[in-house]
Amino acid sequence: MKYQCVEIIAGINACAEARALNNVRLLSAEAPVLPLRTCDTPADCQCVYAHFSDRRHRPRREDEHVTRAIAYTNDEKRIGRGRRETDYD
């Protein structure tokens, strides 16, 4: 998968930086190593990664599932010739 990502799930006694990164999705390649460098108690760190296949939390376009009603008519509205050579034959 091209854009795998992780989210840091802060443990019970998580440091401030881990709590600040809670619910933030990061690309797997850019995610910091656990325990974080600024962790107060690295030996007892309970922070873990949650893995996702995409960074987006929901679809990019929320109205993708909505179909829009467009009234089509058979009236020809083009008045000029096209750009193809065959239009000038």
C-alpha positions as CSV (number, residue, x, y, z in Angstrom):
1,M,0.0,0.0,0.0
2,K,1.4,3.3,-1.1
3,Y,0.2,5.5,1.8
4,Q,0.1,3.4,4.9
5,C,-0.1,5.4,8.1
6,V,-0.1,5.0,11.8
7,E,-1.7,6.8,14.7
8,I,0.0,6.8,18.1
9,I,-2.3,5.6,20.8
10,A,-1.1,7.2,24.0
11,G,-0.7,4.9,27.0
12,I,-2.1,5.4,30.5
13,N,0.9,7.4,31.7
14,A,1.8,8.9,28.4
15,C,4.1,11.9,28.0
16,A,2.8,15.3,26.8
17,E,4.2,14.8,23.3
18,A,2.4,11.4,22.9
19,R,-0.8,12.9,24.1
20,A,-0.4,15.7,21.6
21,L,0.0,13.1,18.8
22,N,-3.0,11.1,19.8
23,N,-5.6,10.8,16.9
24,V,-3.1,12.3,14.4
25,R,-2.3,10.1,11.4
26,L,1.2,10.1,10.2
27,L,2.8,8.3,7.2
28,S,4.5,5.2,8.4
29,A,7.8,6.3,7.1
30,E,7.6,9.6,9.0
31,A,6.3,8.3,12.3
32,P,8.5,8.7,15.3
33,V,9.9,5.6,17.0
34,L,8.3,4.6,20.2
35,P,9.0,5.4,23.0
36,L,9.4,9.0,21.9
37,R,12.7,10.7,22.6
38,T,11.0,13.1,25.0
39,C,9.2,10.4,27.0
40,D,9.5,10.8,30.7
41,T,9.4,7.1,31.5
42,P,10.7,5.2,28.4
43,A,11.1,1.9,30.3
44,D,7.4,1.9,31.2
45,C,6.0,3.4,27.9
46,Q,2.7,1.8,27.0
47,C,2.1,3.9,23.8
48,V,1.4,1.8,20.7
49,Y,0.7,2.3,17.0
50,A,-2.6,1.8,15.3
51,H,-2.1,0.9,11.6
52,F,-4.3,2.2,8.8
53,S,-4.2,1.8,5.0
54,D,-4.8,5.5,4.3
55,R,-4.2,8.8,6.1
56,R,-7.7,10.0,5.4
57,H,-10.3,9.6,8.2
58,R,-13.2,9.7,5.7
59,P,-13.8,10.1,2.0
60,R,-12.3,13.2,0.5
61,R,-15.6,14.3,-1.1
62,E,-18.4,13.7,1.3
63,D,-21.1,14.2,-1.3
64,E,-19.7,11.5,-3.7
65,H,-22.6,9.2,-2.9
66,V,-25.1,11.9,-3.9
67,T,-26.3,11.9,-7.4
68,R,-27.2,15.3,-8.9
69,A,-30.2,15.6,-11.2
70,I,-29.3,17.2,-14.5
71,A,-31.9,17.9,-17.1
72,Y,-30.6,17.0,-20.5
73,T,-32.3,18.1,-23.7
74,N,-31.7,17.1,-27.2
75,D,-31.3,20.7,-28.4
76,E,-28.1,21.2,-30.3
77,K,-26.3,24.3,-28.7
78,R,-23.1,24.2,-30.7
79,I,-22.9,26.9,-33.3
80,G,-19.3,26.7,-34.6
81,R,-17.2,24.0,-36.2
82,G,-15.0,21.9,-34.1
83,R,-11.2,21.7,-34.0
84,R,-10.8,18.5,-36.0
85,E,-9.7,18.6,-39.7
86,T,-12.7,16.6,-40.6
87,D,-15.0,19.4,-39.4
88,Y,-13.8,21.5,-42.3
89,D,-14.5,19.0,-45.1
